[in-house]
Amino acid sequence: MKSSEALLSENVERLRADLEAHGRSAPPPAAQTVARAIEGRAEPLKAAAKRRLKRTGTKFLGWLVREEAQRICDAAIDARVEHINGMLAGLRAKLDATPEPEEMTSLVVNAELIKAELRLLQERLATLGRAIAPASGLEGAPAQMAVLRERIQVVDRRLRTLVAGGDSTSDHAGDRAGEETPPPLPAEQPGVPFDYVGFERRFRGDPDNLRNVIRHRYLGLLSTHAPVVDVGCGTGELLEILRDESIPAVGVELDPEMAGIARDKGLDIVTGDAIAWLAEQPDASLGAIISLHVIEHLPLQALLDFVALASRKLVPGGAFVAETPNPASLVVLGNSYVLDPTHEWPVHPSLMAFLLEDTGFRTIEFHYYSPADAYRLEPVPTSEAPALGAAVNTAFEKLNESLYGPQEYAIVATTAPEEDSDA
């Protein structure tokens, strides 16, 4: 019996003999065959490789997205936690600063006491305001106090005048101590005078505001037309402005109380009738003549004399200015004009222009001020009915101009320049 090793050797020999019988080896396959075999195997290999890469890439991208999302979420959570921690710290600080319940009760009681004291103070101030200015209360107290101050000044001047007159009378009586003094003649009891100083203070407004208005309207014109005469200067608001600007000016005032107040300010004041004073001045000697709310107090003849004298006394190119209520605005006639009982007659702009032209003034200009805006009719919407709305608004505008137009006007006239007057 052969051993396994012998059998193996026989089989090997037999295989070698078969190979030698058919040639040493099998012929190699053709190149095309090999190429086709390779191409056939390549496509499945590429597809398999793509699938494996896709799975690998998808896993990698998913890992990147998860990492970035996790990072963003962690940052947002950290920021929110930080914000909450800040809020908690603020609340903790507020809680630490909160007083104890007993302290809170004390604070509430103190606050109520302060409120009660404030209400009491308001009531007392309101009572004081009504006592000083019954018509307007606390808001009108400053103006009323100014009126009282001026009245005290007037009374003081009158007392000084009476004391000086009484002293001279007593001295004269002492010289005639041995003579029999005749009894005084019965004097006619004078009527109660109208307190125009207090009236003007009450209704014309605050002096500081009045000075600002006058400065804005007339300083530019008057600064180039010196010397200036302020006819009816009142208590001297315009003259104060001119003095501050070193513009030569004099005021003429008929009311002795007003003239005294202006004179106490150190202003150059003439007490008396302005028309009589103007008549005494040399012709062509004045740069400007201005009257603020004066001409409505003059009778017609006095107004004619005033305008005629102004045209003669002004230098060539001199300026005449008159400010007065505007009767063309009907609200004036029913309100501010009739309020003043010393008004003589409203002076219409057209009438004033006629008088100035008739006396030889060369140029005439009008300036209108203070429209009654608070009373004006508001326009209606025109979106739904444009034609009707436009017609109504046109009518409203005409009514506004007639009823609630400018409440004051100033007429500015100049005499002929020098070259024309020489000709």
BAMARTOR-936018 format. One record per residue (C-alpha): residue number from 1; x, y, z. Coordinates in Angstrom, 2 decimals, m for minus. Layout:
% BAMARTOR-936018
{k->NUM; X->X; Y->Y; Z->Z}
...
% end
This chain:
% BAMARTOR-936018
{k->1; X->0.00; Y->0.00; Z->0.00}
{k->2; X->1.39; Y->3.29; Z->m1.09}
{k->3; X->1.90; Y->6.03; Z->1.27}
{k->4; X->0.24; Y->9.45; Z->0.87}
{k->5; X->3.54; Y->10.98; Z->0.05}
{k->6; X->4.05; Y->8.54; Z->m2.85}
{k->7; X->0.59; Y->9.20; Z->m4.18}
{k->8; X->1.26; Y->12.94; Z->m4.13}
{k->9; X->4.44; Y->12.48; Z->m6.06}
{k->10; X->2.68; Y->10.42; Z->m8.70}
{k->11; X->m0.04; Y->13.00; Z->m9.16}
{k->12; X->2.49; Y->15.75; Z->m9.61}
{k->13; X->4.35; Y->13.74; Z->m12.20}
{k->14; X->1.13; Y->13.00; Z->m14.02}
{k->15; X->0.17; Y->16.67; Z->m14.19}
{k->16; X->3.61; Y->17.62; Z->m15.45}
{k->17; X->3.33; Y->15.01; Z->m18.22}
{k->18; X->m0.06; Y->16.37; Z->m19.29}
{k->19; X->1.34; Y->19.85; Z->m19.52}
{k->20; X->4.29; Y->18.75; Z->m21.55}
{k->21; X->1.97; Y->16.86; Z->m23.86}
{k->22; X->m0.07; Y->19.98; Z->m24.61}
{k->23; X->2.77; Y->22.43; Z->m24.52}
{k->24; X->4.60; Y->24.03; Z->m21.58}
{k->25; X->1.69; Y->26.47; Z->m20.82}
{k->26; X->m1.67; Y->27.73; Z->m22.15}
{k->27; X->m1.48; Y->30.56; Z->m24.74}
{k->28; X->m2.00; Y->34.04; Z->m23.25}
{k->29; X->m5.34; Y->35.70; Z->m24.00}
{k->30; X->m5.53; Y->38.38; Z->m26.73}
{k->31; X->m5.16; Y->42.11; Z->m25.78}
{k->32; X->m8.71; Y->43.00; Z->m26.83}
{k->33; X->m10.05; Y->40.20; Z->m24.76}
{k->34; X->m8.09; Y->41.45; Z->m21.80}
{k->35; X->m9.32; Y->45.03; Z->m22.36}
{k->36; X->m12.93; Y->43.93; Z->m22.57}
{k->37; X->m12.48; Y->41.90; Z->m19.46}
{k->38; X->m10.97; Y->44.91; Z->m17.66}
{k->39; X->m13.76; Y->47.28; Z->m18.86}
{k->40; X->m16.38; Y->44.83; Z->m17.78}
{k->41; X->m14.90; Y->44.71; Z->m14.33}
{k->42; X->m14.16; Y->48.51; Z->m14.13}
{k->43; X->m17.76; Y->49.77; Z->m14.28}
{k->44; X->m18.97; Y->47.76; Z->m11.33}
{k->45; X->m15.83; Y->48.75; Z->m9.45}
{k->46; X->m16.44; Y->52.49; Z->m10.18}
{k->47; X->m20.08; Y->52.26; Z->m9.15}
{k->48; X->m19.10; Y->50.47; Z->m5.98}
{k->49; X->m16.42; Y->53.08; Z->m5.31}
{k->50; X->m18.95; Y->55.95; Z->m5.83}
{k->51; X->m21.44; Y->54.39; Z->m3.48}
{k->52; X->m18.76; Y->53.92; Z->m0.87}
{k->53; X->m17.50; Y->57.51; Z->m1.30}
{k->54; X->m21.05; Y->58.91; Z->m1.14}
{k->55; X->m21.76; Y->57.05; Z->2.05}
{k->56; X->m18.46; Y->58.19; Z->3.49}
{k->57; X->m18.98; Y->61.85; Z->2.35}
{k->58; X->m22.52; Y->61.93; Z->3.66}
{k->59; X->m21.36; Y->60.69; Z->7.01}
{k->60; X->m18.55; Y->63.28; Z->7.04}
{k->61; X->m20.84; Y->66.19; Z->6.08}
{k->62; X->m23.40; Y->65.11; Z->8.63}
{k->63; X->m20.69; Y->65.11; Z->11.24}
{k->64; X->m19.58; Y->68.65; Z->10.24}
{k->65; X->m23.16; Y->70.01; Z->10.29}
{k->66; X->m23.81; Y->68.47; Z->13.66}
{k->67; X->m20.62; Y->69.93; Z->15.04}
{k->68; X->m21.41; Y->73.49; Z->13.75}
{k->69; X->m25.03; Y->73.31; Z->14.91}
{k->70; X->m23.89; Y->72.12; Z->18.29}
{k->71; X->m21.39; Y->75.01; Z->18.49}
{k->72; X->m24.07; Y->77.62; Z->17.59}
{k->73; X->m26.53; Y->76.17; Z->20.07}
{k->74; X->m23.92; Y->76.15; Z->22.80}
{k->75; X->m23.04; Y->79.81; Z->22.09}
{k->76; X->m26.71; Y->80.90; Z->22.12}
{k->77; X->m27.34; Y->79.02; Z->25.34}
{k->78; X->m24.27; Y->80.57; Z->26.95}
{k->79; X->m25.38; Y->84.09; Z->25.93}
{k->80; X->m28.90; Y->83.52; Z->27.22}
{k->81; X->m27.58; Y->82.15; Z->30.48}
{k->82; X->m25.30; Y->85.19; Z->30.81}
{k->83; X->m28.27; Y->87.55; Z->30.19}
{k->84; X->m30.39; Y->85.73; Z->32.75}
{k->85; X->m27.55; Y->85.87; Z->35.23}
{k->86; X->m27.32; Y->89.65; Z->34.68}
{k->87; X->m31.07; Y->90.05; Z->35.22}
{k->88; X->m30.90; Y->87.97; Z->38.35}
{k->89; X->m28.04; Y->90.08; Z->39.64}
{k->90; X->m30.03; Y->93.29; Z->38.98}
{k->91; X->m33.11; Y->91.89; Z->40.69}
{k->92; X->m30.96; Y->90.77; Z->43.59}
{k->93; X->m29.54; Y->94.30; Z->43.90}
{k->94; X->m33.03; Y->95.82; Z->43.81}
{k->95; X->m34.23; Y->93.37; Z->46.41}
{k->96; X->m31.27; Y->94.19; Z->48.57}
{k->97; X->m32.06; Y->97.93; Z->48.25}
{k->98; X->m35.77; Y->97.49; Z->49.00}
{k->99; X->m36.55; Y->98.86; Z->52.43}
{k->100; X->m38.24; Y->96.85; Z->55.05}
{k->101; X->m42.06; Y->96.94; Z->55.23}
{k->102; X->m41.87; Y->99.42; Z->58.08}
{k->103; X->m39.69; Y->101.74; Z->56.03}
{k->104; X->m42.07; Y->101.44; Z->53.06}
{k->105; X->m44.98; Y->102.45; Z->55.24}
{k->106; X->m43.04; Y->105.46; Z->56.50}
{k->107; X->m42.18; Y->106.51; Z->52.95}
{k->108; X->m45.81; Y->106.26; Z->51.84}
{k->109; X->m46.96; Y->108.34; Z->54.79}
{k->110; X->m44.32; Y->110.99; Z->54.08}
{k->111; X->m45.31; Y->111.11; Z->50.41}
{k->112; X->m48.96; Y->111.67; Z->51.34}
{k->113; X->m47.98; Y->114.43; Z->53.75}
{k->114; X->m45.91; Y->116.14; Z->51.05}
{k->115; X->m48.81; Y->115.91; Z->48.60}
{k->116; X->m51.16; Y->117.45; Z->51.14}
{k->117; X->m48.71; Y->120.28; Z->51.80}
{k->118; X->m48.36; Y->120.92; Z->48.06}
{k->119; X->m52.14; Y->121.09; Z->47.64}
{k->120; X->m52.35; Y->123.53; Z->50.55}
{k->121; X->m49.57; Y->125.64; Z->49.01}
{k->122; X->m51.37; Y->125.67; Z->45.65}
{k->123; X->m54.59; Y->126.81; Z->47.30}
{k->124; X->m52.78; Y->129.59; Z->49.15}
{k->125; X->m51.02; Y->130.73; Z->45.97}
{k->126; X->m54.33; Y->130.73; Z->44.09}
{k->127; X->m55.93; Y->132.78; Z->46.86}
{k->128; X->m53.01; Y->135.21; Z->46.82}
{k->129; X->m53.24; Y->135.49; Z->43.03}
{k->130; X->m56.96; Y->136.26; Z->43.17}
{k->131; X->m56.30; Y->138.88; Z->45.84}
{k->132; X->m53.66; Y->140.60; Z->43.70}
{k->133; X->m55.31; Y->140.18; Z->40.28}
{k->134; X->m58.96; Y->139.17; Z->40.71}
{k->135; X->m59.65; Y->138.86; Z->37.01}
{k->136; X->m56.68; Y->136.70; Z->36.01}
{k->137; X->m55.45; Y->135.12; Z->39.23}
{k->138; X->m51.85; Y->134.12; Z->39.83}
{k->139; X->m50.87; Y->134.40; Z->36.16}
{k->140; X->m51.80; Y->138.09; Z->36.10}
{k->141; X->m50.15; Y->138.89; Z->39.44}
{k->142; X->m46.80; Y->140.08; Z->37.95}
{k->143; X->m48.52; Y->142.59; Z->35.67}
{k->144; X->m50.77; Y->143.78; Z->38.49}
{k->145; X->m47.78; Y->144.21; Z->40.78}
{k->146; X->m46.09; Y->146.31; Z->38.11}
{k->147; X->m49.21; Y->148.47; Z->37.92}
{k->148; X->m49.21; Y->148.91; Z->41.70}
{k->149; X->m45.54; Y->149.82; Z->41.64}
{k->150; X->m46.15; Y->152.52; Z->39.06}
{k->151; X->m49.13; Y->153.82; Z->41.03}
{k->152; X->m46.96; Y->154.09; Z->44.13}
{k->153; X->m44.44; Y->156.09; Z->42.11}
{k->154; X->m47.20; Y->158.40; Z->40.92}
{k->155; X->m48.52; Y->158.87; Z->44.45}
{k->156; X->m44.99; Y->159.53; Z->45.67}
{k->157; X->m44.49; Y->162.25; Z->43.06}
{k->158; X->m47.82; Y->163.83; Z->43.96}
{k->159; X->m46.95; Y->163.82; Z->47.66}
{k->160; X->m43.62; Y->165.46; Z->46.99}
{k->161; X->m45.37; Y->168.12; Z->44.90}
{k->162; X->m48.00; Y->168.72; Z->47.60}
{k->163; X->m45.39; Y->168.90; Z->50.35}
{k->164; X->m43.37; Y->171.43; Z->48.38}
{k->165; X->m46.48; Y->173.52; Z->47.71}
{k->166; X->m47.63; Y->173.25; Z->51.34}
{k->167; X->m44.28; Y->174.40; Z->52.64}
{k->168; X->m44.28; Y->177.47; Z->50.43}
{k->169; X->m47.82; Y->178.32; Z->51.50}
{k->170; X->m47.03; Y->178.02; Z->55.18}
{k->171; X->m43.95; Y->180.18; Z->54.82}
{k->172; X->m45.99; Y->182.81; Z->53.04}
{k->173; X->m48.63; Y->182.66; Z->55.78}
{k->174; X->m45.95; Y->183.12; Z->58.44}
{k->175; X->m44.82; Y->186.36; Z->56.81}
{k->176; X->m48.36; Y->187.68; Z->57.22}
{k->177; X->m48.95; Y->186.39; Z->60.74}
{k->178; X->m50.65; Y->189.59; Z->61.80}
{k->179; X->m52.97; Y->189.74; Z->58.86}
{k->180; X->m56.35; Y->188.19; Z->58.76}
{k->181; X->m56.42; Y->185.22; Z->56.44}
{k->182; X->m59.47; Y->185.19; Z->54.23}
{k->183; X->m61.39; Y->181.96; Z->54.08}
{k->184; X->m60.57; Y->179.82; Z->51.06}
{k->185; X->m62.88; Y->179.97; Z->48.10}
{k->186; X->m65.07; Y->176.93; Z->47.67}
{k->187; X->m63.36; Y->174.64; Z->45.18}
{k->188; X->m65.22; Y->172.63; Z->42.63}
{k->189; X->m65.02; Y->168.98; Z->43.51}
{k->190; X->m63.09; Y->167.25; Z->40.74}
{k->191; X->m64.43; Y->164.04; Z->39.22}
{k->192; X->m62.65; Y->160.73; Z->39.64}
{k->193; X->m59.96; Y->160.61; Z->36.92}
{k->194; X->m59.63; Y->157.63; Z->34.62}
{k->195; X->m56.57; Y->155.58; Z->35.59}
{k->196; X->m55.09; Y->155.25; Z->32.10}
{k->197; X->m51.71; Y->154.07; Z->33.40}
{k->198; X->m53.29; Y->151.08; Z->35.13}
{k->199; X->m55.63; Y->150.47; Z->32.20}
{k->200; X->m52.79; Y->150.38; Z->29.69}
{k->201; X->m50.70; Y->148.17; Z->31.90}
{k->202; X->m53.57; Y->145.71; Z->32.29}
{k->203; X->m54.58; Y->145.43; Z->28.65}
{k->204; X->m51.56; Y->146.40; Z->26.59}
{k->205; X->m49.35; Y->143.65; Z->27.95}
{k->206; X->m46.00; Y->143.12; Z->29.59}
{k->207; X->m43.56; Y->146.03; Z->29.04}
{k->208; X->m40.67; Y->143.72; Z->28.17}
{k->209; X->m42.70; Y->141.99; Z->25.45}
{k->210; X->m43.87; Y->145.38; Z->24.23}
{k->211; X->m40.28; Y->146.63; Z->23.94}
{k->212; X->m39.29; Y->143.54; Z->21.97}
{k->213; X->m42.14; Y->144.10; Z->19.52}
{k->214; X->m41.33; Y->147.79; Z->19.08}
{k->215; X->m37.64; Y->147.05; Z->18.58}
{k->216; X->m38.39; Y->144.50; Z->15.89}
{k->217; X->m40.83; Y->146.74; Z->14.02}
{k->218; X->m39.23; Y->150.19; Z->14.11}
{k->219; X->m35.62; Y->150.26; Z->15.27}
{k->220; X->m34.19; Y->149.67; Z->11.80}
{k->221; X->m36.13; Y->152.58; Z->10.30}
{k->222; X->m35.60; Y->155.06; Z->13.14}
{k->223; X->m31.87; Y->154.36; Z->13.42}
{k->224; X->m31.40; Y->156.09; Z->10.03}
{k->225; X->m33.79; Y->158.99; Z->10.67}
{k->226; X->m32.54; Y->160.86; Z->13.74}
{k->227; X->m33.49; Y->162.93; Z->15.61}
{k->228; X->m36.71; Y->161.13; Z->16.52}
{k->229; X->m39.83; Y->162.56; Z->18.15}
{k->230; X->m42.08; Y->160.04; Z->19.90}
{k->231; X->m45.52; Y->161.65; Z->20.01}
{k->232; X->m47.61; Y->160.23; Z->22.85}
{k->233; X->m44.59; Y->158.39; Z->24.23}
{k->234; X->m46.47; Y->157.03; Z->27.26}
{k->235; X->m44.06; Y->155.59; Z->29.80}
{k->236; X->m41.18; Y->155.63; Z->27.30}
{k->237; X->m40.71; Y->152.08; Z->25.99}
{k->238; X->m39.61; Y->153.24; Z->22.54}
{k->239; X->m37.39; Y->155.98; Z->23.97}
{k->240; X->m35.60; Y->153.43; Z->26.14}
{k->241; X->m34.76; Y->151.40; Z->23.03}
{k->242; X->m33.49; Y->154.47; Z->21.18}
{k->243; X->m31.42; Y->155.55; Z->24.18}
{k->244; X->m29.80; Y->152.12; Z->24.38}
{k->245; X->m28.85; Y->152.45; Z->20.71}
{k->246; X->m27.54; Y->156.04; Z->21.20}
{k->247; X->m30.16; Y->157.46; Z->18.82}
{k->248; X->m31.18; Y->161.08; Z->19.68}
{k->249; X->m34.85; Y->161.19; Z->20.61}
{k->250; X->m37.38; Y->163.18; Z->22.61}
{k->251; X->m40.83; Y->162.17; Z->23.83}
{k->252; X->m43.94; Y->164.32; Z->24.09}
{k->253; X->m46.67; Y->163.11; Z->26.46}
{k->254; X->m49.90; Y->164.83; Z->27.48}
{k->255; X->m50.60; Y->162.66; Z->30.55}
{k->256; X->m48.48; Y->164.00; Z->33.43}
{k->257; X->m48.42; Y->160.66; Z->35.26}
{k->258; X->m47.07; Y->158.80; Z->32.25}
{k->259; X->m44.63; Y->161.60; Z->31.52}
{k->260; X->m43.41; Y->161.42; Z->35.12}
{k->261; X->m42.81; Y->157.66; Z->34.89}
{k->262; X->m40.83; Y->158.12; Z->31.66}
{k->263; X->m38.86; Y->161.02; Z->33.10}
{k->264; X->m37.93; Y->158.93; Z->36.15}
{k->265; X->m36.20; Y->156.56; Z->33.73}
{k->266; X->m33.87; Y->159.37; Z->32.73}
{k->267; X->m35.54; Y->159.99; Z->29.37}
{k->268; X->m35.94; Y->163.32; Z->27.61}
{k->269; X->m39.64; Y->164.06; Z->28.04}
{k->270; X->m41.82; Y->167.07; Z->27.25}
{k->271; X->m45.13; Y->167.20; Z->29.13}
{k->272; X->m47.83; Y->168.84; Z->27.09}
{k->273; X->m49.73; Y->168.89; Z->23.82}
{k->274; X->m47.70; Y->167.38; Z->20.98}
{k->275; X->m49.35; Y->169.47; Z->18.25}
{k->276; X->m48.56; Y->172.71; Z->20.06}
{k->277; X->m44.99; Y->171.54; Z->20.66}
{k->278; X->m44.50; Y->170.55; Z->17.02}
{k->279; X->m45.75; Y->173.96; Z->15.90}
{k->280; X->m42.88; Y->175.58; Z->17.82}
{k->281; X->m40.15; Y->173.47; Z->16.19}
{k->282; X->m38.16; Y->174.75; Z->13.20}
{k->283; X->m39.26; Y->173.52; Z->9.82}
{k->284; X->m37.27; Y->170.64; Z->8.28}
{k->285; X->m35.53; Y->169.89; Z->11.60}
{k->286; X->m36.75; Y->166.41; Z->12.57}
{k->287; X->m35.62; Y->163.08; Z->11.13}
{k->288; X->m38.66; Y->161.03; Z->12.15}
{k->289; X->m42.01; Y->161.52; Z->13.88}
{k->290; X->m43.58; Y->158.37; Z->15.27}
{k->291; X->m46.84; Y->157.85; Z->17.14}
{k->292; X->m47.86; Y->154.45; Z->18.47}
{k->293; X->m51.59; Y->154.13; Z->19.10}
{k->294; X->m52.17; Y->157.86; Z->19.25}
{k->295; X->m54.07; Y->158.96; Z->16.14}
{k->296; X->m57.21; Y->157.03; Z->17.15}
{k->297; X->m57.38; Y->159.34; Z->20.20}
{k->298; X->m57.42; Y->162.55; Z->18.10}
{k->299; X->m60.45; Y->164.43; Z->16.81}
{k->300; X->m60.47; Y->164.97; Z->13.06}
{k->301; X->m59.14; Y->168.54; Z->13.18}
{k->302; X->m56.32; Y->167.59; Z->15.50}
{k->303; X->m55.42; Y->164.69; Z->13.19}
{k->304; X->m55.34; Y->167.04; Z->10.18}
{k->305; X->m53.11; Y->169.50; Z->12.07}
{k->306; X->m50.81; Y->166.71; Z->13.19}
{k->307; X->m50.27; Y->165.35; Z->9.67}
{k->308; X->m49.77; Y->168.86; Z->8.20}
{k->309; X->m47.24; Y->169.81; Z->10.88}
{k->310; X->m45.35; Y->166.55; Z->10.39}
{k->311; X->m44.93; Y->167.19; Z->6.66}
{k->312; X->m43.44; Y->170.63; Z->7.45}
{k->313; X->m41.22; Y->169.73; Z->10.38}
{k->314; X->m39.56; Y->166.67; Z->8.84}
{k->315; X->m36.34; Y->166.99; Z->6.90}
{k->316; X->m36.38; Y->166.03; Z->3.20}
{k->317; X->m36.68; Y->162.26; Z->3.14}
{k->318; X->m37.87; Y->162.25; Z->6.76}
{k->319; X->m40.14; Y->159.46; Z->8.03}
{k->320; X->m43.63; Y->159.67; Z->9.52}
{k->321; X->m44.86; Y->156.53; Z->11.30}
{k->322; X->m48.29; Y->155.98; Z->12.82}
{k->323; X->m49.42; Y->152.68; Z->14.34}
{k->324; X->m53.10; Y->152.25; Z->15.14}
{k->325; X->m55.83; Y->149.59; Z->15.45}
{k->326; X->m56.98; Y->148.25; Z->12.10}
{k->327; X->m60.73; Y->148.83; Z->11.70}
{k->328; X->m60.70; Y->146.85; Z->8.44}
{k->329; X->m60.50; Y->143.78; Z->10.67}
{k->330; X->m63.97; Y->143.71; Z->12.23}
{k->331; X->m62.86; Y->141.78; Z->15.31}
{k->332; X->m60.98; Y->144.93; Z->16.35}
{k->333; X->m64.12; Y->147.04; Z->16.47}
{k->334; X->m65.91; Y->144.54; Z->18.68}
{k->335; X->m62.99; Y->143.86; Z->20.95}
{k->336; X->m59.86; Y->145.95; Z->21.58}
{k->337; X->m61.09; Y->149.20; Z->20.06}
{k->338; X->m64.27; Y->149.59; Z->22.12}
{k->339; X->m62.39; Y->148.45; Z->25.22}
{k->340; X->m60.56; Y->151.80; Z->25.45}
{k->341; X->m63.03; Y->154.57; Z->26.38}
{k->342; X->m60.58; Y->157.30; Z->25.34}
{k->343; X->m60.64; Y->156.36; Z->21.66}
{k->344; X->m62.08; Y->159.09; Z->19.48}
{k->345; X->m62.66; Y->157.39; Z->16.13}
{k->346; X->m61.13; Y->154.42; Z->14.25}
{k->347; X->m58.79; Y->155.53; Z->11.46}
{k->348; X->m59.16; Y->153.42; Z->8.34}
{k->349; X->m55.93; Y->152.73; Z->6.39}
{k->350; X->m57.34; Y->154.29; Z->3.24}
{k->351; X->m58.30; Y->157.47; Z->5.09}
{k->352; X->m54.82; Y->157.79; Z->6.58}
{k->353; X->m53.22; Y->157.26; Z->3.18}
{k->354; X->m55.46; Y->159.99; Z->1.72}
{k->355; X->m54.51; Y->162.48; Z->4.45}
{k->356; X->m50.80; Y->161.86; Z->3.99}
{k->357; X->m50.98; Y->162.14; Z->0.21}
{k->358; X->m52.99; Y->165.34; Z->0.54}
{k->359; X->m50.28; Y->166.96; Z->2.68}
{k->360; X->m47.43; Y->166.18; Z->0.30}
{k->361; X->m45.84; Y->162.97; Z->1.54}
{k->362; X->m44.04; Y->161.21; Z->m1.28}
{k->363; X->m44.03; Y->157.48; Z->m0.48}
{k->364; X->m46.56; Y->155.59; Z->1.63}
{k->365; X->m46.27; Y->152.00; Z->2.85}
{k->366; X->m48.52; Y->149.83; Z->5.00}
{k->367; X->m47.41; Y->147.16; Z->7.45}
{k->368; X->m49.98; Y->144.87; Z->9.04}
{k->369; X->m49.49; Y->143.06; Z->12.34}
{k->370; X->m51.15; Y->140.67; Z->14.81}
{k->371; X->m53.75; Y->138.69; Z->12.84}
{k->372; X->m56.50; Y->137.22; Z->15.02}
{k->373; X->m55.44; Y->133.64; Z->14.32}
{k->374; X->m57.27; Y->132.24; Z->17.34}
{k->375; X->m60.62; Y->133.16; Z->15.78}
{k->376; X->m59.97; Y->132.12; Z->12.17}
{k->377; X->m62.18; Y->129.53; Z->10.46}
{k->378; X->m60.36; Y->126.32; Z->9.57}
{k->379; X->m60.60; Y->125.03; Z->5.96}
{k->380; X->m62.77; Y->121.98; Z->5.32}
{k->381; X->m61.48; Y->118.75; Z->3.71}
{k->382; X->m61.84; Y->118.64; Z->m0.08}
{k->383; X->m61.22; Y->114.95; Z->m0.78}
{k->384; X->m64.87; Y->113.85; Z->m0.94}
{k->385; X->m66.28; Y->116.90; Z->m2.74}
{k->386; X->m63.41; Y->118.90; Z->m4.28}
{k->387; X->m65.50; Y->121.58; Z->m5.98}
{k->388; X->m67.75; Y->122.23; Z->m2.97}
{k->389; X->m64.82; Y->122.11; Z->m0.55}
{k->390; X->m62.82; Y->124.60; Z->m2.62}
{k->391; X->m65.77; Y->126.99; Z->m2.79}
{k->392; X->m66.34; Y->126.78; Z->0.98}
{k->393; X->m62.64; Y->127.34; Z->1.70}
{k->394; X->m62.57; Y->130.38; Z->m0.59}
{k->395; X->m65.54; Y->131.84; Z->1.29}
{k->396; X->m63.86; Y->131.04; Z->4.63}
{k->397; X->m60.69; Y->132.84; Z->3.54}
{k->398; X->m62.65; Y->135.96; Z->2.63}
{k->399; X->m64.45; Y->135.85; Z->5.97}
{k->400; X->m61.15; Y->135.38; Z->7.79}
{k->401; X->m59.66; Y->138.42; Z->6.11}
{k->402; X->m62.71; Y->140.59; Z->6.86}
{k->403; X->m63.42; Y->139.36; Z->10.36}
{k->404; X->m60.12; Y->138.12; Z->11.74}
{k->405; X->m57.42; Y->139.91; Z->9.77}
{k->406; X->m54.49; Y->141.92; Z->11.20}
{k->407; X->m55.51; Y->143.81; Z->14.32}
{k->408; X->m52.93; Y->146.59; Z->13.89}
{k->409; X->m51.39; Y->148.44; Z->11.01}
{k->410; X->m48.58; Y->150.92; Z->10.70}
{k->411; X->m48.41; Y->153.49; Z->7.94}
{k->412; X->m44.93; Y->154.70; Z->7.01}
{k->413; X->m44.66; Y->157.81; Z->4.85}
{k->414; X->m41.61; Y->159.81; Z->3.78}
{k->415; X->m41.29; Y->163.36; Z->2.59}
{k->416; X->m39.79; Y->164.22; Z->m0.78}
{k->417; X->m35.99; Y->163.83; Z->m0.90}
{k->418; X->m33.79; Y->166.91; Z->m0.89}
{k->419; X->m33.10; Y->167.05; Z->m4.62}
{k->420; X->m36.83; Y->167.01; Z->m5.36}
{k->421; X->m37.59; Y->169.65; Z->m2.73}
{k->422; X->m34.88; Y->171.95; Z->m4.19}
{k->423; X->m36.42; Y->171.62; Z->m7.62}
% end
